[in-house]
Structures are given as structure tokens and as C-alpha cells.
């Protein structure tokens, strides 16, 4: 409605102006090279308007002709861009489908149409990698790494190649370059953490540890590798506080305290660790400086009192009292350990030793020893360090499993039992 009103208003104004011009009196004359032109004023004004309109149209035509090469170039560029985008899409489809030859052909076409952009270079490198042309892929990744707009993409590709070749030092060096190119990247932080675990760089693993990482395990490894005793003690203390029940954490911290002459504090750490999770190595550490066998019993009793109901406490007292010649007490503690649930091979072997010490070479003693040894042959295996992730037994505790490279899963215990589902 408003548009129609405007059209009517403009038409009325034009008609009014034309009516006014048609009523103007007088003539207009012009002489050019001796030729005189004369016309009435309304006609002259009309001719002037026509000339101005034609001049305007001529200028528009000239401007269009001047812009024509740019228009043709833009049209050609848009066609190339559309064809290049189509090649990129086909490249992505070929890569997703695992079609190496199609991926390489389409990525080369995309590079011809769009040039060496970060996108086309990345697609070309991935196509080469899919075709097992690692050297060609590495060249493209290197070219990307030298560009400011694609450095991280290129370094990531080189990093993955180094990991695949298990060139850990090269991968670490590339990771540092990638960190400089794109600081704080979550993916890179996780990859650097895994690489630090693989290479045993526990200080870096600890520095890169996330909220769910095994901080205590990393801190133990870093403490054992630290050259400065004070730094090592600080790291060991951090590990122990993070996981008081982790035996290696307590032993590492206690060992450093003992080396520093703080024997009382070292023993206190071991006592607290025994209260949390009794372990034979804790007892061995506490008894190491003791030479008198009767004193062994006192130290062992002090440990056992921190966790008196635990089978390991009963077993420790049985071993120590037997070593001190107290066979009656040894038998009593061994039976207590069995009633507390310890039925492993080591208990039956200990009972066999008790029979030898108590009954000697008598017929009754040999029979009891035979029974104990038969029980040991079919008893549960003794506990050991084992990876909870893959189940591999370990000769000693370490921050990460050597078989599956999983960190923080080496724990003390018996073999993992396979639980089969019930029929039906």
C-alpha cells in the first residue's frame, strides 16, 4: 500500500513538472560553427534531458566494460573454488572409506584448484599416509610445520609418525615444538603424558598429570630418579601423602628419611603404612637395622599392633617368633593367620618349618611336615606385584606396566581369577 502511494506521488510530481516546463515561454538558440539551432524552451529542455540520459548510459556502459575482466576472473575463480571444494569433499569421503588411490587423486586435484592451503596439505599428507607412503607424507607434514598457519597440524602428523616408529626421543622433540606452536592443547598434553610414561620420564609425567592420573606412582618414579636428595624427599613425601596405603610410596619416603639420619621418622612412616596396608617389604625395612633376634620380635609386634586383625600381621609374627626360636608362639600366630583367611603356599611352608623346628626328625614330625608340604603344593599362590590392567606379573613394583604401558596399575595381590557366567 505504501509502495503504491509512493509510485502515484512520484508520477504526479513528474507530470506536474512536465506540465510546468511545457508552459514556459520563449526560445533557446545556439550557434555552433556558423550553424544556428533554435527551439522553443520546453523542447530545448526536453532535448537536454535526453542528452544527459544518453551520456549517463554511455558512462555506465564504459564502466561495465572496464569491470568486465574482473567479472570474468571472479566467475572463473568461483568455478575453481566450487570445483576445489568438491574435490576436498571427495577427498574426505575417500579417506573415510580407506580408498588410498582415490584419496590421492582428489587431494592432488584440490591442490591444483585451491593451492597449498592448510586444508589441502593436510588432506594430501593423510592420503599419502593411507597409501603407506610415509616419506611423502613426512615431506608434506614438514612443509606444513614451516608455515605459521599450519605448524601445529604438520607437527601433529610428524609426532604420530614418530610414535608409530617408536622413536621416542624424536617424538619428544616434536612434542616440544608443537607445544610452542599451540600452547596448552589438551590433546598434546595427553600425548606428552603418555610419551613420558613410555620413556620413563616420571618428572614430566608428574608435571603433565591430570586430575585422574596416578600422581603417587609418578612421584615415586620422579623421586627415585632425582639427583638432589632434598628434591627426592619432597617428591617421595608427596607420593606418600597422595597414597598412604601404597607400599612403594612409604618405602621410598622412609628410605630417604633413613639416609638423612631420621630413623625415628622413617619407622613412623612404615608403621602408618602397615596400618593402612600391611606388606612384607615394610617389615623387611623395619627389621633391616635390627641384629638381635629378640629385638626382631619387639619390632614385629610393634608393626602388628598397628593392624592386629590382618592376616599379614599374624604371618609376620609367626615368621619372626620362629626365627627367634619361639616355636609355640610361631604355631599360634600361623594358625591365627590361617583363621584370618591366609591360605597361601607360604603359610603351609612356614607350618612345615615349624614342624621341623618343634618335632625334629621324629616320625610324627615328618608326617606333619609331609601334610603341610602337600597342602603347599595345592594351595593358593603367594601374592606378588601384578598389573591390574593386563594381569601381567611384575618382578618388582614400577610406576607403569612394561607389558601394556599402563601407569598406576601395578598392585600387590594374588592372581586375577576368571569368573565365568552361570549357565542360562
DORONU-804134 format. One record per residue (C-alpha): residue in one letter; x, y, z; residue number from 1. Coordinates in steps of 0.25 Angstrom, whole numbers. Layout:
// residues N
+---+-------+-------+-------+-----+
| r |     x |     y |     z |   k |
+---+-------+-------+-------+-----+
| a |     X |     Y |     Z | NUM |
...
+---+-------+-------+-------+-----+
This chain:
// residues 424
+---+-------+-------+-------+-----+
| r |     x |     y |     z |   k |
+---+-------+-------+-------+-----+
| x |     0 |     0 |     0 |   1 |
| x |    11 |    10 |     4 |   2 |
| x |    19 |     6 |    -9 |   3 |
| x |     7 |     9 |   -18 |   4 |
| x |     5 |    22 |   -11 |   5 |
| x |    19 |    26 |   -14 |   6 |
| x |    18 |    22 |   -29 |   7 |
| x |     6 |    30 |   -30 |   8 |
| x |    13 |    42 |   -23 |   9 |
| x |    25 |    41 |   -32 |  10 |
| x |    17 |    40 |   -44 |  11 |
| x |     9 |    53 |   -40 |  12 |
| x |    21 |    61 |   -38 |  13 |
| x |    27 |    57 |   -52 |  14 |
| x |    14 |    61 |   -59 |  15 |
| x |    14 |    74 |   -51 |  16 |
| x |    28 |    77 |   -55 |  17 |
| x |    25 |    73 |   -70 |  18 |
| x |    13 |    82 |   -70 |  19 |
| x |    21 |    93 |   -64 |  20 |
| x |    32 |    92 |   -74 |  21 |
| x |    22 |    91 |   -85 |  22 |
| x |    17 |   105 |   -81 |  23 |
| x |    30 |   112 |   -81 |  24 |
| x |    30 |   124 |   -91 |  25 |
| x |    42 |   128 |  -100 |  26 |
| x |    52 |   121 |  -109 |  27 |
| x |    66 |   115 |  -108 |  28 |
| x |    76 |   117 |  -119 |  29 |
| x |    91 |   112 |  -120 |  30 |
| x |   101 |   115 |  -131 |  31 |
| x |   112 |   104 |  -134 |  32 |
| x |   122 |   106 |  -145 |  33 |
| x |   113 |   116 |  -152 |  34 |
| x |   100 |   107 |  -151 |  35 |
| x |    89 |   113 |  -142 |  36 |
| x |    79 |   104 |  -135 |  37 |
| x |    67 |   110 |  -130 |  38 |
| x |    56 |   103 |  -122 |  39 |
| x |    45 |   106 |  -112 |  40 |
| x |    49 |   106 |   -98 |  41 |
| x |    41 |    93 |   -94 |  42 |
| x |    47 |    86 |  -106 |  43 |
| x |    61 |    90 |  -102 |  44 |
| x |    59 |    86 |   -88 |  45 |
| x |    54 |    72 |   -93 |  46 |
| x |    66 |    70 |  -103 |  47 |
| x |    75 |    74 |   -91 |  48 |
| x |    69 |    63 |   -82 |  49 |
| x |    71 |    53 |   -94 |  50 |
| x |    85 |    57 |   -96 |  51 |
| x |    88 |    55 |   -81 |  52 |
| x |    81 |    42 |   -80 |  53 |
| x |    89 |    37 |   -92 |  54 |
| x |   102 |    42 |   -86 |  55 |
| x |    99 |    35 |   -73 |  56 |
| x |    96 |    22 |   -81 |  57 |
| x |   109 |    23 |   -88 |  58 |
| x |   117 |    25 |   -75 |  59 |
| x |   110 |    12 |   -69 |  60 |
| x |   114 |     4 |   -82 |  61 |
| x |   128 |     9 |   -81 |  62 |
| x |   129 |     5 |   -66 |  63 |
| x |   123 |    -9 |   -69 |  64 |
| x |   133 |   -11 |   -80 |  65 |
| x |   145 |    -7 |   -71 |  66 |
| x |   140 |   -17 |   -60 |  67 |
| x |   137 |   -28 |   -70 |  68 |
| x |   151 |   -34 |   -68 |  69 |
| x |   150 |   -35 |   -53 |  70 |
| x |   136 |   -40 |   -54 |  71 |
| x |   141 |   -51 |   -63 |  72 |
| x |   152 |   -54 |   -54 |  73 |
| x |   143 |   -55 |   -42 |  74 |
| x |   134 |   -64 |   -49 |  75 |
| x |   146 |   -73 |   -53 |  76 |
| x |   151 |   -72 |   -38 |  77 |
| x |   137 |   -76 |   -33 |  78 |
| x |   136 |   -88 |   -42 |  79 |
| x |   150 |   -92 |   -38 |  80 |
| x |   146 |   -91 |   -23 |  81 |
| x |   134 |   -99 |   -25 |  82 |
| x |   142 |  -110 |   -32 |  83 |
| x |   152 |  -109 |   -22 |  84 |
| x |   142 |  -111 |   -10 |  85 |
| x |   136 |  -122 |   -18 |  86 |
| x |   150 |  -129 |   -19 |  87 |
| x |   152 |  -127 |    -4 |  88 |
| x |   139 |  -133 |    -1 |  89 |
| x |   142 |  -145 |    -9 |  90 |
| x |   156 |  -146 |    -3 |  91 |
| x |   149 |  -147 |    11 |  92 |
| x |   140 |  -158 |     6 |  93 |
| x |   151 |  -166 |     0 |  94 |
| x |   160 |  -164 |    13 |  95 |
| x |   148 |  -169 |    22 |  96 |
| x |   146 |  -181 |    12 |  97 |
| x |   160 |  -184 |    12 |  98 |
| x |   162 |  -183 |    -3 |  99 |
| x |   176 |  -178 |    -4 | 100 |
| x |   177 |  -176 |   -19 | 101 |
| x |   164 |  -168 |   -20 | 102 |
| x |   168 |  -160 |    -8 | 103 |
| x |   182 |  -157 |   -14 | 104 |
| x |   176 |  -153 |   -28 | 105 |
| x |   165 |  -144 |   -21 | 106 |
| x |   175 |  -137 |   -12 | 107 |
| x |   184 |  -134 |   -23 | 108 |
| x |   172 |  -128 |   -31 | 109 |
| x |   169 |  -120 |   -19 | 110 |
| x |   183 |  -115 |   -18 | 111 |
| x |   183 |  -111 |   -33 | 112 |
| x |   170 |  -103 |   -31 | 113 |
| x |   171 |   -97 |   -18 | 114 |
| x |   186 |   -96 |   -16 | 115 |
| x |   194 |  -101 |    -4 | 116 |
| x |   185 |   -97 |     7 | 117 |
| x |   186 |  -104 |    21 | 118 |
| x |   173 |  -112 |    18 | 119 |
| x |   178 |  -117 |     4 | 120 |
| x |   192 |  -120 |    10 | 121 |
| x |   186 |  -128 |    22 | 122 |
| x |   178 |  -136 |    12 | 123 |
| x |   189 |  -139 |     3 | 124 |
| x |   198 |  -143 |    15 | 125 |
| x |   187 |  -152 |    20 | 126 |
| x |   185 |  -158 |     7 | 127 |
| x |   200 |  -161 |     6 | 128 |
| x |   199 |  -168 |    20 | 129 |
| x |   188 |  -176 |    16 | 130 |
| x |   195 |  -181 |     4 | 131 |
| x |   207 |  -185 |    13 | 132 |
| x |   216 |  -174 |     6 | 133 |
| x |   221 |  -169 |    19 | 134 |
| x |   233 |  -162 |    13 | 135 |
| x |   224 |  -154 |     4 | 136 |
| x |   214 |  -151 |    16 | 137 |
| x |   226 |  -146 |    24 | 138 |
| x |   230 |  -136 |    14 | 139 |
| x |   217 |  -130 |    13 | 140 |
| x |   216 |  -130 |    29 | 141 |
| x |   229 |  -123 |    29 | 142 |
| x |   224 |  -113 |    19 | 143 |
| x |   212 |  -110 |    28 | 144 |
| x |   221 |  -109 |    40 | 145 |
| x |   229 |   -98 |    34 | 146 |
| x |   216 |   -90 |    32 | 147 |
| x |   211 |   -81 |    43 | 148 |
| x |   196 |   -84 |    39 | 149 |
| x |   198 |   -99 |    39 | 150 |
| x |   210 |  -102 |    48 | 151 |
| x |   202 |  -110 |    59 | 152 |
| x |   195 |  -119 |    48 | 153 |
| x |   209 |  -122 |    42 | 154 |
| x |   215 |  -125 |    55 | 155 |
| x |   204 |  -134 |    60 | 156 |
| x |   206 |  -142 |    47 | 157 |
| x |   221 |  -143 |    50 | 158 |
| x |   218 |  -147 |    64 | 159 |
| x |   209 |  -158 |    60 | 160 |
| x |   219 |  -164 |    51 | 161 |
| x |   230 |  -163 |    61 | 162 |
| x |   221 |  -171 |    71 | 163 |
| x |   218 |  -181 |    60 | 164 |
| x |   233 |  -183 |    58 | 165 |
| x |   235 |  -184 |    73 | 166 |
| x |   245 |  -173 |    72 | 167 |
| x |   242 |  -167 |    86 | 168 |
| x |   253 |  -156 |    86 | 169 |
| x |   249 |  -151 |    73 | 170 |
| x |   234 |  -151 |    77 | 171 |
| x |   238 |  -143 |    90 | 172 |
| x |   246 |  -133 |    82 | 173 |
| x |   234 |  -131 |    72 | 174 |
| x |   224 |  -130 |    84 | 175 |
| x |   232 |  -118 |    90 | 176 |
| x |   231 |  -111 |    76 | 177 |
| x |   216 |  -114 |    76 | 178 |
| x |   215 |  -108 |    90 | 179 |
| x |   222 |   -96 |    85 | 180 |
| x |   213 |   -95 |    73 | 181 |
| x |   200 |   -97 |    81 | 182 |
| x |   202 |   -96 |    96 | 183 |
| x |   192 |  -103 |   105 | 184 |
| x |   186 |  -112 |    95 | 185 |
| x |   178 |  -123 |   102 | 186 |
| x |   182 |  -134 |    92 | 187 |
| x |   196 |  -130 |    92 | 188 |
| x |   197 |  -131 |   108 | 189 |
| x |   191 |  -145 |   108 | 190 |
| x |   200 |  -150 |    97 | 191 |
| x |   212 |  -144 |   104 | 192 |
| x |   208 |  -150 |   117 | 193 |
| x |   207 |  -164 |   110 | 194 |
| x |   220 |  -162 |   104 | 195 |
| x |   226 |  -158 |   117 | 196 |
| x |   221 |  -171 |   123 | 197 |
| x |   227 |  -179 |   111 | 198 |
| x |   241 |  -173 |   113 | 199 |
| x |   241 |  -173 |   128 | 200 |
| x |   241 |  -158 |   129 | 201 |
| x |   234 |  -158 |   142 | 202 |
| x |   237 |  -143 |   145 | 203 |
| x |   230 |  -139 |   132 | 204 |
| x |   219 |  -149 |   134 | 205 |
| x |   216 |  -143 |   148 | 206 |
| x |   216 |  -129 |   142 | 207 |
| x |   206 |  -133 |   132 | 208 |
| x |   197 |  -141 |   141 | 209 |
| x |   183 |  -138 |   140 | 210 |
| x |   173 |  -140 |   152 | 211 |
| x |   171 |  -155 |   149 | 212 |
| x |   185 |  -158 |   147 | 213 |
| x |   193 |  -167 |   157 | 214 |
| x |   201 |  -156 |   164 | 215 |
| x |   207 |  -164 |   175 | 216 |
| x |   213 |  -174 |   165 | 217 |
| x |   219 |  -163 |   156 | 218 |
| x |   224 |  -156 |   169 | 219 |
| x |   231 |  -169 |   173 | 220 |
| x |   238 |  -171 |   160 | 221 |
| x |   242 |  -156 |   160 | 222 |
| x |   247 |  -157 |   174 | 223 |
| x |   256 |  -169 |   170 | 224 |
| x |   261 |  -162 |   158 | 225 |
| x |   264 |  -149 |   165 | 226 |
| x |   279 |  -146 |   167 | 227 |
| x |   276 |  -136 |   178 | 228 |
| x |   273 |  -143 |   192 | 229 |
| x |   264 |  -131 |   197 | 230 |
| x |   256 |  -131 |   184 | 231 |
| x |   255 |  -146 |   184 | 232 |
| x |   250 |  -146 |   199 | 233 |
| x |   240 |  -135 |   195 | 234 |
| x |   235 |  -144 |   183 | 235 |
| x |   234 |  -156 |   192 | 236 |
| x |   226 |  -149 |   203 | 237 |
| x |   217 |  -144 |   192 | 238 |
| x |   215 |  -159 |   187 | 239 |
| x |   213 |  -164 |   202 | 240 |
| x |   202 |  -153 |   205 | 241 |
| x |   195 |  -156 |   192 | 242 |
| x |   194 |  -171 |   195 | 243 |
| x |   198 |  -175 |   209 | 244 |
| x |   194 |  -189 |   206 | 245 |
| x |   203 |  -191 |   194 | 246 |
| x |   215 |  -198 |   200 | 247 |
| x |   226 |  -193 |   190 | 248 |
| x |   222 |  -179 |   193 | 249 |
| x |   224 |  -181 |   208 | 250 |
| x |   237 |  -189 |   206 | 251 |
| x |   243 |  -179 |   197 | 252 |
| x |   240 |  -168 |   207 | 253 |
| x |   245 |  -176 |   218 | 254 |
| x |   258 |  -180 |   211 | 255 |
| x |   261 |  -165 |   208 | 256 |
| x |   258 |  -161 |   223 | 257 |
| x |   267 |  -173 |   227 | 258 |
| x |   278 |  -168 |   218 | 259 |
| x |   276 |  -154 |   224 | 260 |
| x |   278 |  -159 |   238 | 261 |
| x |   263 |  -158 |   242 | 262 |
| x |   262 |  -173 |   246 | 263 |
| x |   250 |  -170 |   256 | 264 |
| x |   242 |  -162 |   246 | 265 |
| x |   245 |  -173 |   235 | 266 |
| x |   240 |  -184 |   245 | 267 |
| x |   227 |  -176 |   248 | 268 |
| x |   224 |  -175 |   233 | 269 |
| x |   226 |  -190 |   232 | 270 |
| x |   216 |  -192 |   244 | 271 |
| x |   206 |  -183 |   237 | 272 |
| x |   207 |  -191 |   224 | 273 |
| x |   205 |  -204 |   231 | 274 |
| x |   193 |  -199 |   238 | 275 |
| x |   187 |  -195 |   224 | 276 |
| x |   192 |  -208 |   216 | 277 |
| x |   202 |  -218 |   222 | 278 |
| x |   213 |  -223 |   213 | 279 |
| x |   225 |  -232 |   215 | 280 |
| x |   234 |  -221 |   210 | 281 |
| x |   230 |  -211 |   220 | 282 |
| x |   234 |  -222 |   231 | 283 |
| x |   247 |  -224 |   224 | 284 |
| x |   250 |  -209 |   224 | 285 |
| x |   247 |  -208 |   239 | 286 |
| x |   255 |  -220 |   243 | 287 |
| x |   267 |  -217 |   234 | 288 |
| x |   275 |  -209 |   244 | 289 |
| x |   272 |  -219 |   256 | 290 |
| x |   282 |  -230 |   258 | 291 |
| x |   277 |  -237 |   271 | 292 |
| x |   266 |  -247 |   269 | 293 |
| x |   258 |  -244 |   281 | 294 |
| x |   258 |  -229 |   277 | 295 |
| x |   252 |  -234 |   264 | 296 |
| x |   240 |  -239 |   272 | 297 |
| x |   238 |  -225 |   278 | 298 |
| x |   239 |  -218 |   265 | 299 |
| x |   230 |  -228 |   258 | 300 |
| x |   220 |  -227 |   270 | 301 |
| x |   220 |  -212 |   269 | 302 |
| x |   216 |  -213 |   254 | 303 |
| x |   206 |  -224 |   256 | 304 |
| x |   199 |  -215 |   267 | 305 |
| x |   196 |  -205 |   256 | 306 |
| x |   187 |  -215 |   249 | 307 |
| x |   185 |  -227 |   259 | 308 |
| x |   174 |  -234 |   251 | 309 |
| x |   180 |  -234 |   238 | 310 |
| x |   186 |  -248 |   233 | 311 |
| x |   199 |  -241 |   229 | 312 |
| x |   201 |  -237 |   243 | 313 |
| x |   199 |  -251 |   249 | 314 |
| x |   208 |  -257 |   238 | 315 |
| x |   219 |  -247 |   241 | 316 |
| x |   219 |  -250 |   256 | 317 |
| x |   219 |  -265 |   252 | 318 |
| x |   231 |  -264 |   244 | 319 |
| x |   239 |  -255 |   254 | 320 |
| x |   236 |  -263 |   266 | 321 |
| x |   240 |  -276 |   259 | 322 |
| x |   253 |  -269 |   255 | 323 |
| x |   255 |  -265 |   270 | 324 |
| x |   253 |  -280 |   274 | 325 |
| x |   239 |  -278 |   280 | 326 |
| x |   232 |  -289 |   272 | 327 |
| x |   220 |  -290 |   281 | 328 |
| x |   217 |  -275 |   278 | 329 |
| x |   220 |  -277 |   264 | 330 |
| x |   210 |  -288 |   262 | 331 |
| x |   199 |  -280 |   270 | 332 |
| x |   201 |  -268 |   260 | 333 |
| x |   202 |  -277 |   248 | 334 |
| x |   188 |  -283 |   252 | 335 |
| x |   183 |  -269 |   254 | 336 |
| x |   187 |  -265 |   240 | 337 |
| x |   180 |  -277 |   235 | 338 |
| x |   167 |  -274 |   242 | 339 |
| x |   168 |  -259 |   237 | 340 |
| x |   168 |  -264 |   223 | 341 |
| x |   182 |  -266 |   219 | 342 |
| x |   183 |  -280 |   212 | 343 |
| x |   194 |  -277 |   202 | 344 |
| x |   206 |  -286 |   199 | 345 |
| x |   216 |  -278 |   208 | 346 |
| x |   207 |  -281 |   221 | 347 |
| x |   208 |  -296 |   218 | 348 |
| x |   223 |  -296 |   216 | 349 |
| x |   224 |  -288 |   229 | 350 |
| x |   216 |  -298 |   236 | 351 |
| x |   225 |  -309 |   231 | 352 |
| x |   237 |  -301 |   236 | 353 |
| x |   230 |  -300 |   250 | 354 |
| x |   228 |  -315 |   250 | 355 |
| x |   243 |  -317 |   247 | 356 |
| x |   247 |  -308 |   258 | 357 |
| x |   237 |  -313 |   268 | 358 |
| x |   237 |  -328 |   266 | 359 |
| x |   250 |  -330 |   259 | 360 |
| x |   253 |  -343 |   251 | 361 |
| x |   242 |  -351 |   259 | 362 |
| x |   232 |  -360 |   251 | 363 |
| x |   221 |  -351 |   256 | 364 |
| x |   229 |  -338 |   251 | 365 |
| x |   232 |  -344 |   238 | 366 |
| x |   217 |  -348 |   236 | 367 |
| x |   212 |  -334 |   240 | 368 |
| x |   223 |  -327 |   231 | 369 |
| x |   218 |  -336 |   219 | 370 |
| x |   204 |  -332 |   221 | 371 |
| x |   208 |  -317 |   221 | 372 |
| x |   216 |  -319 |   208 | 373 |
| x |   205 |  -326 |   202 | 374 |
| x |   196 |  -314 |   205 | 375 |
| x |   206 |  -305 |   200 | 376 |
| x |   206 |  -312 |   187 | 377 |
| x |   191 |  -309 |   184 | 378 |
| x |   190 |  -296 |   192 | 379 |
| x |   187 |  -282 |   186 | 380 |
| x |   200 |  -276 |   180 | 381 |
| x |   207 |  -265 |   188 | 382 |
| x |   204 |  -251 |   185 | 383 |
| x |   212 |  -243 |   176 | 384 |
| x |   213 |  -230 |   168 | 385 |
| x |   203 |  -230 |   157 | 386 |
| x |   197 |  -221 |   146 | 387 |
| x |   182 |  -219 |   149 | 388 |
| x |   181 |  -215 |   135 | 389 |
| x |   186 |  -226 |   127 | 390 |
| x |   189 |  -236 |   138 | 391 |
| x |   204 |  -238 |   135 | 392 |
| x |   212 |  -242 |   147 | 393 |
| x |   224 |  -232 |   150 | 394 |
| x |   237 |  -235 |   156 | 395 |
| x |   236 |  -223 |   165 | 396 |
| x |   228 |  -211 |   166 | 397 |
| x |   229 |  -200 |   156 | 398 |
| x |   221 |  -187 |   152 | 399 |
| x |   216 |  -193 |   139 | 400 |
| x |   214 |  -207 |   134 | 401 |
| x |   225 |  -212 |   124 | 402 |
| x |   215 |  -220 |   116 | 403 |
| x |   203 |  -211 |   114 | 404 |
| x |   210 |  -197 |   118 | 405 |
| x |   198 |  -194 |   127 | 406 |
| x |   202 |  -185 |   138 | 407 |
| x |   198 |  -187 |   153 | 408 |
| x |   192 |  -201 |   152 | 409 |
| x |   204 |  -209 |   158 | 410 |
| x |   198 |  -214 |   171 | 411 |
| x |   201 |  -225 |   181 | 412 |
| x |   192 |  -237 |   182 | 413 |
| x |   189 |  -251 |   176 | 414 |
| x |   186 |  -255 |   162 | 415 |
| x |   173 |  -250 |   156 | 416 |
| x |   162 |  -260 |   156 | 417 |
| x |   154 |  -263 |   144 | 418 |
| x |   139 |  -262 |   147 | 419 |
| x |   130 |  -270 |   137 | 420 |
| x |   116 |  -266 |   136 | 421 |
| x |   106 |  -276 |   141 | 422 |
| x |    99 |  -285 |   130 | 423 |
| x |    86 |  -279 |   126 | 424 |
+---+-------+-------+-------+-----+
